Amino acid sequence: MSIKVKNRMKTIAEAARRAGNMAFRRYGFSQREIVARWPDIVGPALADCSLPERLTFPRDEKRGGSLYIRVQGSMAPELQHFEPMIIERINSYYGYQAVERLVYRHGPVPMRRQKQRRPEPNLTDSQEKELEEQLKGVTNTELYKALFRLGSEVISIKKPEETTNRRRFTRRGMGSKKAE
């Protein structure tokens, strides 16, 4: 009889995942993905006003559970209206009949961070001409537009060279200042 011992180092991600899974199991979530993927499951509009709290199952069963959801303000009737759709989405996410009913509790829901849209890149005329020159051989218009957007993002990160105010040499030797 031989005992195999694995003495390998674990990554921080593995340790965090294990600790997170144990904490989520305490509240009835066998996987933490339902909380993390809540906006993907129910949609961003319903996810902004609701948050899953715990999932409980009947004794000795892993099917037909009750999902407790914290609901903000007067959105409980709205969620009740969409209850069959929400249950169907949750069960399709899990891959089996995990949730049979939803239980609503009123309470504050933390605000989700809104993804901020980056501003359009601001290219100088010389940067734009350089990019157009590099993409001259692309014939597909959709590909050209996609590459132009990508290139403008990359080029806009680079700062354009700044001109310095230098005195110009003149024949009289005095120099002239550049017009500002």
LINLINFEN-V156238 format. One record per pair of residues at least 12 apart in sequence whose C-alpha atoms are under 10 Angstrom apart, sorted by sequence separation. I is the first residue (numbers start at 1). J is the second residue. If there is no record, write none. Layout:
((I,J) (I,J))
//
This chain:
((20,32) (21,33) (38,50) (39,51) (54,66) (55,67) (56,68) (87,99) (88,100) (132,144) (135,147) (165,177) (166,178) (38,51) (54,67) (55,68) (86,99) (87,100) (135,148) (165,178) (17,31) (38,52) (53,67) (54,68) (55,69) (87,101) (134,148) (164,178) (165,179) (17,32) (52,67) (53,68) (54,69) (86,101) (87,102) (165,180) (35,51) (36,52) (52,68) (53,69) (54,70) (84,100) (86,102) (131,147) (132,148) (135,151) (34,51) (35,52) (51,68) (52,69) (53,70) (84,101) (131,148) (134,151) (34,52) (35,53) (51,69) (52,70) (83,101) (84,102) (35,54) (50,69) (51,70) (52,71) (83,102) (132,151) (50,70) (51,71) (67,87) (128,148) (131,151) (49,70) (50,71) (51,72) (131,152) (49,71) (50,72) (80,102) (29,52) (48,71) (49,72) (50,73) (67,90) (79,102) (80,103) (128,151) (29,53) (30,54) (47,71) (48,72) (49,73) (80,104) (127,151) (128,152) (131,155) (28,53) (29,54) (30,55) (46,71) (49,74) (50,75) (79,104) (127,152) (130,155) (27,53) (28,54) (29,55) (49,75) (50,76) (27,54) (28,55) (29,56) (49,76) (64,91) (76,103) (77,104) (128,155) (26,54) (27,55) (28,56) (63,91) (76,104) (121,149) (127,155) (128,156) (24,53) (25,54) (26,55) (27,56) (28,57) (46,75) (50,79) (75,104) (76,105) (120,149) (121,150) (123,152) (127,156) (24,54) (25,55) (49,79) (76,106) (121,151) (122,152) (123,153) (24,55) (67,98) (75,106) (121,152) (122,153) (124,155) (127,158) (30,62) (46,78) (64,96) (65,97) (66,98) (67,99) (71,103) (72,104) (74,106) (120,152) (121,153) (123,155) (124,156) (46,79) (63,96) (64,97) (65,98) (66,99) (67,100) (68,101) (69,102) (70,103) (71,104) (72,105) (73,106) (120,153) (121,154) (122,155) (123,156) (127,160) (62,96) (63,97) (64,98) (65,99) (66,100) (67,101) (68,102) (69,103) (70,104) (71,105) (72,106) (73,107) (121,155) (122,156) (123,157) (126,160) (62,97) (63,98) (64,99) (65,100) (66,101) (67,102) (68,103) (69,104) (70,105) (71,106) (72,107) (73,108) (121,156) (122,157) (46,82) (62,98) (63,99) (64,100) (65,101) (66,102) (67,103) (68,104) (69,105) (70,106) (71,107) (72,108) (73,109) (120,156) (121,157) (123,159) (124,160) (28,65) (42,79) (61,98) (62,99) (63,100) (64,101) (65,102) (66,103) (67,104) (68,105) (69,106) (70,107) (71,108) (72,109) (123,160) (28,66) (29,67) (69,107) (70,108) (71,109) (72,110) (28,67) (70,109) (28,68) (42,82) (46,86) (57,98) (56,98) (57,99) (42,85) (43,86) (55,98) (56,99) (57,100) (42,86) (55,99) (41,86) (42,87) (41,87) (42,88) (41,88) (42,89) (55,102) (41,89) (42,90) (55,103) (40,89) (41,90) (54,103) (41,91) (52,102) (53,103) (41,92) (52,103) (53,104) (38,90) (41,93) (52,104) (53,105) (40,93) (51,104) (52,105) (50,104) (51,105) (50,105) (34,90) (37,93) (50,106) (51,107) (50,107) (51,108) (52,109) (49,107) (50,108) (51,109) (34,93) (49,108) (50,109) (51,110) (33,93) (34,94) (49,109) (50,110) (33,94) (48,109) (49,110) (47,109) (48,110) (49,111) (31,94) (48,111) (49,112) (47,111) (48,112) (47,112) (48,113) (44,112) (39,112))
//
